[in-house]
């Protein structure tokens, strides 16, 4: 398959700090997305998955800085582009769907105004577009994302829509210019389960129908085999495991992936203190405060302080990504 | 309505609770809409039982929890707590009773005062539970320990804690007054999966230790089934199905429960989850919201088993088998 996006050795850290001093927020990240492929990025909050997404869009917060690395989009390094060139790519080539549909829509503008803006901003340079034409495209977009009465909805304000409908509008805006890559940053976290299913179906259907690539960011591993072809598991800025999503979920290699999987509640499993003791012994840490101590140490595996199968060498040296067939894992357990 | 099937005495019972909210039509309009938030809900909570309420947002779960906790008077029906009607009590008595029903809210960020330290919050709650002054420090430390927090965090402020730790503080605060009932309104939905599992384990552990009944509210059928003994499925203010949790999870009777179950991501059959399933035809939310209200079955518009008979008369919650109840005529 042809590569669309390639991230090579990306390091993101705080501005004004030595790279050696502190572990960066994202460290030595390699990520690849082929054309028409959907890739999941999984990890707990604070692991750097959203920062990765923002760095692709060139929207990093001011306090952060990319220290090294390349983000190649169709062979073009996005980090070398200036703001004007970036702006042309954002929205039309790469677009993003954010987690909270309420805060990512402007409350004082109607849905129509906000949708129209996408076209107006990007079609400006070319021949003048007719107002009517834009209107029609907006209506058909809203119809594509399954909003009833699209014509009336153009005049609605975001507060008049439900959470699921707002997320549909966000998807419509992201899809408006047929981008080659869509980044969805936890698009269903704020939604109900039934609505989540609808939104995922819609997103997946549109992605497959329009043959664009999808980078799906989530903390819920149970969504991964349904949404992504491949998955990257991230922990504290590091990719811990990588591989075809179904294989990773059915036979995880890294202890952290196992912990994430065991966190998915199974109603039919035994519950209570006994079951908990079993599970914590297996692969989950008991202590909540342990994370604090783990920070600030540059060496060793980042998961060592929480890992159930930790060895002496884990604390001393961080393992590299081991490659086996199409899977990669960063753990000493899997070094031959 | 209080079923005493060998489970012990009923601590809390709701009897035919109704709640309406009135909305004004518009700024200049004199029209008033009435929204039924809760319609004819009855349930009983025996000792040591966890009652799980499932439903989408807007179905009235939270309203029901506020009514149960003594925070919002219902428009019809009674809340019986320790053999007394909660809303027939005077203000002082209500306030005293209310302490024994504790709420844990969804968002641990907004349910802690940012200016008060954890220690202050916990001690304040303990004082309300009539703990003598000299024991405060010790008791606060032990309460924090019991929810898996380091007593050293007493001097920290909410912003210094993570989401999971904050939720632990909120749970600790609720436990301080030795409540008889604990109501949890989506306690884990704003948390990460890993932290979610930790908090669920903590709740199960507390339940085994103190043996108080829980009302557990969530929109995730999987989590509710995991934690509860009895499940009530709520839709637009009504309980549509009720029964022992695993039975409901394994063999749902009501079409709406089936829909909820189909929305749970399955790990096994990967593509099957997103592929459209003919039995669960999802209507958009808008359509079903607009036209509802008139028909006797609140789920009629989204139902895949609807028939003419559904419209013929009011549909009551009827018993099926030993301990399951369902509000549907087609089963």
Interface residues (C-beta under 8 A of the other chain):
Chain A: X44 X45 X146 X147 X148 X149 X162 X163 X164 X165 X192 X193 X194 X195 X196 X197 X198 X200 X201 X204 X219 X220 X221 X222 X223 X225 X226 X227 X245 X246 X249 X250 X259 X260 X262 X263 X264 X265 X266 X267 X268 X269 X271 X272 X273 X276 X279 X284 X286 X287 X288 X289 X291
Chain B: X56 X57 X148 X149 X150 X153 X162 X163 X164 X165 X168 X192 X193 X194 X195 X196 X197 X198 X200 X201 X204 X205 X208 X219 X220 X221 X222 X223 X225 X226 X227 X245 X246 X249 X250 X259 X260 X262 X263 X264 X265 X266 X267 X270 X271 X273 X274 X276 X282 X284 X285 X286 X287 X289
